[in-house]
Amino acid sequence: MKKLLATLLVISLILLSGCEKGYLDEPKPTESVNSSVIFKSQDGVEAFMSGILRESRGQFERTDAGGLYSMYFARVVKGNDLVLGYQWYLFDYENDNREPTYTRTIFSWEFPYYIINQINQFINGVNNSSNLSDSVKEEFLGQAFALRAFYYFQLAMEFQHTHAYDLSLPAPPIYTEPAIEGKAMSTLDELYDFIITDLTAAAETAPATRNNKSYIDRNVVYAILARVYQVMGKWQQAASAAAIARQGYPLDPDQYPMGFDDMNSTEWIWAMPQRADQTNYFYIAPHAFTDNINDAYGLAFWNKDFVSLFSQTDIRNSFIDLYDVGDGDQYFARASLKFTFDFSSDIPIIRSPEMILIEIEAKARLGKESEAANMLLSLQQNRDPDAKASGNTGEALIEEILVERRKELYGEMGVEWFDAKRLRRGITRTGNHRIGSAANLLPDDKKFFLKVPQKEIDANINIDESVNSNR
């Protein structure tokens, strides 16, 4: 498996390039850095974690296969709300990028496993260190378990049907130790059980404070838990986790005109920060693709049907007629000012309004419709002072919540694709898309997940060609 069998030399290079405070007081040749040095001090362990997080937002392969942000943006362009121009993410936009030798398939497998292998190195090193106190070890392990669960969750979402479909189906292998050889596929049930086990352990020991919002603390753990429970349909657990996750992260409507490029916004729970000396240049998604004004690709536009969902007084209505084509049906007729591109633009991973909406949806599905409707109206009025209560109940209320999720999170994490997949719905292209029905997704469509990469089949003796049968 390419990049899965990471060496300590690779780890040392990550440490030296990713550490914000400097690695060790005494410089040592990179080829001599080994586990005994890395885990000898708390600073060394912190540097290792900093390096892993830096890799999460790095330039893994190419522009549309860079880091976590490119997994998110690939999901965005698979939906109906965004209209993509030409060039990067083209095959994702066409929902035709899932074959075993394709870039999306290879990247979406190798990148999470690369990070997971680094995390497993980290966990082993922390557990075996004789220089760290038990309390320090627990906090580091809490961060590591959460991050490992997060990336296994990405694998679960990318490489199989959703949780509600069939838990006996084969799912990506589970590694709890640094990889020496490839393992057999797990089942979807086993993979979700493992994800919950890791997150439950992380919730008990993750730190309450952190260096900045790129690191994992208790709020981040519960935010990931809320997403996972939402996919699993465990609504009480989802509501409880989301309520904890958003504590201390109040709504801030004033961020919308500011470009969504600063993780210091009070709504941002978890982020990928950029620095002038560690920039990703034009890799950054969604900013480099949805900003049509600054020096960026500017390849993404917005579906007229989606734009019509916003009132004129909604602060989230950042859509403009950039090319003076009025209300025309050209695919480039509607741009957005939501994201401002710069080489130092921060990228959101999880924000508090998503947690509010998870809690609202959970309450509605648990029969607490009045409470859910009141919470929803409060969020809507925070974004639009003229918002009025809809009076919706039952399925109409659920639909209103799902629309609100699209309006709140557009461009960020592929919310439309995420919701369609977890709820076993399709996605039909409407409005002014430049491609037709071939890109539509049916409920439980196989195009919602990817085939296992051929490179994995060729390298792993425990996985053969049959893994892609009927996929």
C-alpha positions as CSV (number, residue, x, y, z in Angstrom):
1,M,0.0,0.0,0.0
2,K,1.5,3.2,-1.2
3,K,2.4,5.5,1.7
4,L,0.8,3.1,4.3
5,L,4.1,1.6,5.4
6,A,5.5,4.8,6.9
7,T,9.0,4.8,8.4
8,L,10.3,6.8,11.3
9,L,12.4,8.8,8.8
10,V,9.2,10.0,7.2
11,I,7.8,10.8,10.7
12,S,10.9,12.8,11.4
13,L,10.5,14.8,8.3
14,I,6.9,15.5,9.1
15,L,8.0,16.7,12.6
16,L,10.5,19.1,11.2
17,S,8.2,20.6,8.6
18,G,5.0,20.6,10.6
19,C,6.0,21.7,14.1
20,E,5.0,25.2,15.0
21,K,7.3,25.6,18.0
22,G,10.4,23.9,16.7
23,Y,11.0,20.2,17.2
24,L,13.8,19.8,19.7
25,D,16.1,22.3,21.4
26,E,19.1,20.3,20.2
27,P,19.0,19.8,16.4
28,K,19.8,16.2,15.2
29,P,20.3,14.8,11.7
30,T,16.9,13.8,10.4
31,E,18.2,10.3,9.5
32,S,19.0,9.6,13.2
33,V,15.6,10.6,14.6
34,N,13.9,7.6,16.0
35,S,11.1,6.7,18.3
36,S,13.2,7.0,21.4
37,V,13.9,10.6,20.6
38,I,10.4,11.5,19.4
39,F,8.7,10.2,22.5
40,K,11.3,11.3,25.0
41,S,9.6,14.6,25.8
42,Q,6.2,16.1,25.7
43,D,7.5,18.7,23.2
44,G,8.6,15.9,20.9
45,V,5.1,14.2,21.1
46,E,3.4,17.5,20.5
47,A,5.6,18.1,17.4
48,F,4.6,14.7,16.1
49,M,0.9,15.5,16.5
50,S,1.5,18.9,14.9
51,G,3.1,17.1,11.9
52,I,0.2,14.7,11.5
53,L,-2.3,17.6,11.5
54,R,-0.1,19.4,9.0
55,E,-0.3,16.4,6.7
56,S,-4.1,16.4,7.0
57,R,-4.1,19.8,5.2
58,G,-1.1,19.2,3.0
59,Q,-0.6,18.6,-0.7
60,F,-0.9,14.8,-0.8
61,E,-1.0,14.2,-4.6
62,R,-2.4,17.0,-6.8
63,T,-4.8,19.9,-6.6
64,D,-8.0,17.8,-6.4
65,A,-6.3,15.1,-4.2
66,G,-4.5,17.3,-1.7
67,G,-5.7,16.8,1.9
68,L,-8.9,16.5,3.9
69,Y,-10.3,19.6,2.2
70,S,-10.2,17.9,-1.2
71,M,-12.3,15.0,0.1
72,Y,-14.8,17.5,1.4
73,F,-14.9,19.5,-1.8
74,A,-15.3,16.4,-4.0
75,R,-18.5,15.7,-2.0
76,V,-19.6,19.3,-2.6
77,V,-19.3,19.1,-6.4
78,K,-21.2,15.7,-6.5
79,G,-24.4,17.5,-5.3
80,N,-27.0,19.7,-7.0
81,D,-26.2,23.0,-5.3
82,L,-22.8,23.8,-6.9
83,V,-22.2,24.1,-10.6
84,L,-18.7,23.3,-11.6
85,G,-16.8,24.7,-14.6
86,Y,-14.0,22.9,-16.3
87,Q,-10.7,21.5,-15.0
88,W,-10.2,20.2,-11.5
89,Y,-12.8,17.9,-9.8
90,L,-14.4,17.4,-13.2
91,F,-15.0,13.7,-12.9
92,D,-16.3,14.1,-9.4
93,Y,-18.8,16.7,-10.7
94,E,-19.9,14.1,-13.3
95,N,-20.2,11.4,-10.6
96,D,-17.9,9.3,-12.7
97,N,-14.8,8.9,-10.6
98,R,-15.0,5.6,-8.8
99,E,-13.1,3.0,-10.8
100,P,-10.2,1.1,-9.1
101,T,-7.4,3.0,-11.0
102,Y,-8.9,6.5,-10.8
103,T,-7.3,9.3,-8.8
104,R,-10.3,9.8,-6.5
105,T,-10.5,6.2,-5.5
106,I,-6.7,5.9,-4.9
107,F,-6.4,9.1,-3.0
108,S,-9.5,8.6,-0.8
109,W,-8.1,5.2,0.2
110,E,-4.4,6.1,0.6
111,F,-4.7,9.4,2.2
112,P,-6.8,8.3,5.3
113,Y,-4.7,5.2,5.7
114,Y,-1.5,7.2,5.5
115,I,-2.8,9.4,8.4
116,I,-4.1,6.4,10.3
117,N,-0.7,4.7,10.1
118,Q,1.0,7.9,11.5
119,I,-1.6,7.9,14.3
120,N,-0.9,4.3,15.1
121,Q,2.8,5.1,15.3
122,F,1.9,7.9,17.6
123,I,-0.3,5.7,19.8
124,N,2.4,3.1,20.1
125,G,5.1,5.7,21.0
126,V,3.0,7.3,23.6
127,N,2.0,4.0,25.2
128,N,5.6,2.8,25.4
129,S,7.1,6.1,26.5
130,S,8.7,6.0,30.0
131,N,9.1,9.8,30.0
132,L,5.5,10.9,30.0
133,S,3.2,10.9,33.0
134,D,-0.1,8.9,32.8
135,S,-2.2,12.1,32.7
136,V,-0.2,13.5,29.8
137,K,-0.4,10.1,28.0
138,E,-4.1,10.1,28.3
139,E,-4.6,13.5,26.8
140,F,-2.4,12.6,23.8
141,L,-4.2,9.3,23.4
142,G,-7.5,11.1,23.5
143,Q,-6.5,13.2,20.6
144,A,-5.1,10.3,18.6
145,F,-8.1,8.1,19.1
146,A,-10.4,10.8,17.9
147,L,-8.3,11.6,14.8
148,R,-8.1,7.9,14.0
149,A,-11.8,7.5,14.3
150,F,-12.4,10.6,12.1
151,Y,-10.4,9.1,9.3
152,Y,-12.0,5.7,9.6
153,F,-15.3,7.5,9.4
154,Q,-14.2,9.0,6.1
155,L,-13.3,5.5,4.8
156,A,-16.7,4.2,5.9
157,M,-18.5,7.0,4.0
158,E,-16.3,6.7,0.9
159,F,-16.1,2.9,0.4
160,Q,-19.4,1.4,1.2
161,H,-23.2,2.0,1.4
162,T,-24.4,4.0,4.4
163,H,-24.8,2.5,7.9
164,A,-28.6,1.9,7.4
165,Y,-28.2,-0.2,4.2
166,D,-26.5,-3.5,5.2
167,L,-24.0,-3.7,8.1
168,S,-22.7,-7.1,6.9
169,L,-21.2,-5.6,3.7
170,P,-17.4,-5.5,3.4
171,A,-15.7,-2.3,4.6
172,P,-12.1,-1.1,4.6
173,P,-9.7,-3.0,6.9
174,I,-9.1,-1.9,10.4
175,Y,-5.5,-1.3,11.6
176,T,-4.7,-0.6,15.3
177,E,-0.9,-1.0,14.9
178,P,1.6,0.4,12.4
179,A,1.0,-1.6,9.2
180,I,3.5,-4.3,8.4
181,E,1.2,-6.2,5.9
182,G,-2.2,-5.6,4.6
183,K,-5.3,-6.9,6.4
184,A,-8.6,-8.3,5.1
185,M,-11.7,-6.2,4.7
186,S,-13.8,-5.6,7.8
187,T,-17.6,-5.4,7.8
188,L,-19.5,-2.1,8.0
189,D,-20.7,-3.2,11.4
190,E,-17.2,-3.8,12.7
191,L,-15.9,-0.5,11.3
192,Y,-18.6,1.6,12.9
193,D,-18.2,-0.3,16.2
194,F,-14.5,0.5,16.1
195,I,-15.1,4.2,15.3
196,I,-17.5,4.5,18.2
197,T,-15.1,2.7,20.5
198,D,-12.3,5.1,19.6
199,L,-14.4,8.2,20.0
200,T,-15.9,7.0,23.3
201,A,-12.3,6.5,24.6
202,A,-11.3,9.9,23.3
203,A,-14.2,11.6,25.0
204,E,-12.9,10.5,28.3
205,T,-9.4,11.8,28.0
206,A,-9.2,14.5,25.3
207,P,-7.9,17.8,26.7
208,A,-10.2,20.7,27.5
209,T,-7.7,23.2,26.1
210,R,-5.5,23.3,23.0
211,N,-2.9,25.4,21.2
212,N,-5.2,26.4,18.4
213,K,-8.3,25.2,16.6
214,S,-6.4,22.8,14.4
215,Y,-5.8,20.5,17.4
216,I,-8.4,18.2,18.9
217,D,-10.0,18.9,22.3
218,R,-13.1,17.6,24.0
219,N,-15.5,19.7,21.8
220,V,-14.0,18.3,18.6
221,V,-14.4,14.7,19.9
222,Y,-18.1,15.3,20.6
223,A,-18.6,17.1,17.2
224,I,-17.2,14.0,15.4
225,L,-19.4,11.8,17.6
226,A,-22.4,13.8,16.7
227,R,-21.8,13.3,13.0
228,V,-21.2,9.6,13.4
229,Y,-24.3,9.1,15.5
230,Q,-26.3,11.2,13.0
231,V,-25.3,8.8,10.2
232,M,-26.1,5.8,12.4
233,G,-29.5,7.2,13.2
234,K,-28.8,7.2,16.9
235,W,-30.7,10.4,17.6
236,Q,-30.5,10.7,21.3
237,Q,-26.8,10.2,21.3
238,A,-26.4,12.6,18.3
239,A,-28.4,15.3,20.1
240,S,-26.4,14.9,23.3
241,A,-23.0,14.9,21.6
242,A,-23.9,17.9,19.4
243,A,-25.0,19.9,22.5
244,I,-21.7,19.3,24.2
245,A,-19.7,20.0,21.0
246,R,-21.1,23.5,20.5
247,Q,-20.6,24.7,24.1
248,G,-18.4,27.8,24.0
249,Y,-18.9,28.4,20.2
250,P,-21.7,30.9,19.9
251,L,-23.3,31.9,16.6
252,D,-21.6,34.8,14.8
253,P,-23.6,36.0,11.7
254,D,-21.0,38.7,11.2
255,Q,-18.5,36.2,9.9
256,Y,-20.5,35.7,6.6
257,P,-19.3,38.9,4.9
258,M,-15.7,38.2,6.2
259,G,-14.8,35.4,3.7
260,F,-14.7,32.3,5.9
261,D,-11.0,32.4,6.0
262,D,-10.2,33.0,9.7
263,M,-10.5,30.1,12.2
264,N,-10.7,32.7,15.0
265,S,-14.4,33.1,14.3
266,T,-16.4,32.1,17.3
267,E,-18.4,29.5,15.3
268,W,-15.4,27.4,14.2
269,I,-14.9,24.3,16.4
270,W,-12.2,22.6,14.3
271,A,-10.2,24.1,11.4
272,M,-7.2,23.7,9.1
273,P,-5.1,26.8,9.4
274,Q,-2.8,28.1,6.7
275,R,0.4,30.0,7.3
276,A,2.5,32.0,4.9
277,D,5.4,29.6,5.2
278,Q,3.2,26.5,4.9
279,T,0.7,27.6,2.3
280,N,-1.1,25.2,0.0
281,Y,-1.3,27.8,-2.7
282,F,-4.1,27.0,-5.1
283,Y,-4.9,23.6,-3.6
284,I,-7.1,25.2,-1.0
285,A,-10.8,24.1,-1.3
286,P,-13.4,25.5,-1.3
287,H,-11.7,28.9,-1.4
288,A,-9.6,28.6,-4.5
289,F,-12.5,27.2,-6.5
290,T,-15.5,29.3,-5.3
291,D,-13.8,32.7,-5.1
292,N,-14.4,34.3,-8.5
293,I,-13.0,37.7,-7.7
294,N,-9.5,37.2,-6.2
295,D,-6.6,35.5,-7.8
296,A,-8.0,31.9,-7.6
297,Y,-9.2,29.2,-10.0
298,G,-12.8,30.5,-9.7
299,L,-14.2,27.5,-11.4
300,A,-17.3,27.0,-9.2
301,F,-20.7,28.6,-9.4
302,W,-24.1,28.1,-7.9
303,N,-27.3,26.5,-9.1
304,K,-30.1,29.0,-9.6
305,D,-32.5,26.7,-7.8
306,F,-30.3,26.7,-4.8
307,V,-29.9,30.5,-4.8
308,S,-33.6,30.9,-4.9
309,L,-33.9,29.3,-1.5
310,F,-32.4,32.4,0.2
311,S,-34.3,35.6,1.0
312,Q,-32.7,38.9,0.3
313,T,-32.3,39.6,4.0
314,D,-30.5,36.3,4.8
315,I,-26.9,37.1,5.7
316,R,-25.8,33.9,4.0
317,N,-27.1,35.2,0.7
318,S,-23.7,36.1,-0.8
319,F,-24.6,35.4,-4.4
320,I,-23.7,37.9,-7.1
321,D,-24.2,38.2,-10.9
322,L,-20.5,38.4,-11.6
323,Y,-20.7,38.5,-15.4
324,D,-23.8,40.7,-15.9
325,V,-25.9,37.9,-17.3
326,G,-28.8,38.6,-15.0
327,D,-31.0,35.7,-14.2
328,G,-29.8,33.7,-17.2
329,D,-29.3,30.0,-17.4
330,Q,-25.6,30.1,-18.1
331,Y,-23.8,27.8,-15.7
332,F,-21.6,30.7,-14.6
333,A,-24.5,33.1,-13.9
334,R,-24.2,33.0,-10.1
335,A,-21.0,33.3,-8.1
336,S,-20.7,33.6,-4.3
337,L,-18.7,35.8,-1.9
338,K,-18.9,33.3,0.9
339,F,-15.2,32.2,0.7
340,T,-12.3,34.5,0.1
341,F,-9.2,33.0,-1.3
342,D,-5.7,33.9,-0.1
343,F,-2.6,31.7,0.3
344,S,-3.2,32.0,4.1
345,S,-7.0,31.2,4.1
346,D,-8.0,29.0,6.9
347,I,-10.4,26.1,6.1
348,P,-13.4,25.1,8.3
349,I,-13.8,21.5,9.2
350,I,-16.7,21.7,11.8
351,R,-18.7,24.7,12.9
352,S,-21.2,25.1,15.7
353,P,-24.3,25.8,13.5
354,E,-23.9,22.3,12.1
355,M,-24.0,21.0,15.6
356,I,-27.2,23.0,16.3
357,L,-28.8,21.6,13.2
358,I,-27.8,18.0,14.2
359,E,-29.5,18.6,17.5
360,I,-32.5,20.1,15.9
361,E,-32.9,17.2,13.5
362,A,-32.4,14.7,16.3
363,K,-35.1,16.3,18.4
364,A,-37.5,16.4,15.5
365,R,-37.0,12.7,14.8
366,L,-37.4,11.9,18.6
367,G,-40.8,13.5,18.5
368,K,-39.8,16.8,20.2
369,E,-41.1,18.8,17.3
370,S,-42.0,22.0,19.2
371,E,-38.5,22.2,20.7
372,A,-36.9,21.5,17.4
373,A,-39.0,24.1,15.6
374,N,-38.1,26.7,18.2
375,M,-34.4,26.0,17.9
376,L,-34.7,26.1,14.1
377,L,-36.4,29.5,14.1
378,S,-33.8,30.9,16.5
379,L,-31.0,29.8,14.1
380,Q,-32.9,31.2,11.1
381,Q,-33.5,34.5,12.8
382,N,-29.8,34.7,13.7
383,R,-29.1,34.5,9.9
384,D,-32.2,36.4,8.7
385,P,-33.9,39.0,10.9
386,D,-37.0,38.7,8.8
387,A,-37.4,34.9,9.2
388,K,-40.8,33.7,10.3
389,A,-41.9,30.4,11.8
390,S,-43.0,28.0,9.1
391,G,-45.4,25.9,11.3
392,N,-44.1,22.8,9.7
393,T,-44.5,19.4,11.4
394,G,-43.6,15.8,10.6
395,E,-41.8,15.2,7.3
396,A,-42.3,18.8,6.3
397,L,-40.3,19.9,9.4
398,I,-37.5,17.4,8.6
399,E,-37.3,18.7,5.0
400,E,-37.1,22.3,6.3
401,I,-34.2,21.2,8.5
402,L,-32.4,19.5,5.7
403,V,-32.8,22.6,3.5
404,E,-31.4,24.7,6.3
405,R,-28.4,22.5,6.5
406,R,-27.7,23.1,2.8
407,K,-28.1,26.9,3.3
408,E,-25.9,27.0,6.3
409,L,-23.1,24.7,5.2
410,Y,-22.9,25.1,1.4
411,G,-19.4,24.7,0.0
412,E,-17.9,23.4,3.3
413,M,-18.2,19.7,3.8
414,G,-20.5,18.3,1.1
415,V,-23.6,18.4,3.2
416,E,-26.0,17.7,0.4
417,W,-24.1,14.5,-0.6
418,F,-23.6,13.6,3.1
419,D,-27.4,13.9,3.8
420,A,-28.5,12.1,0.7
421,K,-26.2,9.2,1.4
422,R,-27.0,8.8,5.1
423,L,-30.8,9.1,4.4
424,R,-30.6,6.8,1.3
425,R,-31.9,9.5,-1.0
426,G,-30.9,10.4,-4.5
427,I,-29.6,13.7,-5.9
428,T,-31.2,15.0,-9.1
429,R,-29.5,17.8,-11.1
430,T,-31.8,20.7,-11.7
431,G,-31.5,24.3,-12.6
432,N,-28.6,25.6,-14.7
433,H,-26.2,22.7,-14.5
434,R,-24.0,22.3,-17.6
435,I,-24.4,18.5,-17.6
436,G,-27.5,16.4,-17.7
437,S,-29.2,13.5,-16.0
438,A,-26.1,11.2,-16.4
439,A,-24.8,12.7,-13.2
440,N,-27.9,12.1,-11.2
441,L,-27.7,9.8,-8.2
442,L,-30.5,7.4,-7.3
443,P,-31.3,6.4,-3.8
444,D,-28.6,3.9,-2.6
445,D,-26.8,4.5,-5.8
446,K,-23.4,2.7,-6.1
447,K,-22.0,6.0,-7.3
448,F,-22.3,7.1,-3.6
449,F,-19.2,5.0,-2.9
450,L,-15.9,4.0,-4.5
451,K,-14.4,0.8,-5.6
452,V,-11.4,-0.6,-3.7
453,P,-8.2,0.6,-5.5
454,Q,-6.4,-1.8,-7.8
455,K,-3.1,-0.9,-6.1
456,E,-4.5,-2.2,-2.8
457,I,-5.7,-5.4,-4.4
458,D,-2.3,-5.9,-6.0
459,A,-0.3,-5.2,-2.8
460,N,-2.5,-6.9,-0.2
461,I,-2.6,-10.7,-0.2
462,N,-5.8,-10.6,2.0
463,I,-7.8,-8.7,-0.6
464,D,-8.5,-10.0,-4.1
465,E,-10.3,-8.9,-7.2
466,S,-13.6,-10.3,-5.9
467,V,-13.8,-7.3,-3.5
468,N,-15.1,-5.2,-6.3
469,S,-17.7,-7.6,-7.5
470,N,-21.2,-6.0,-7.6
471,R,-19.7,-2.7,-6.5
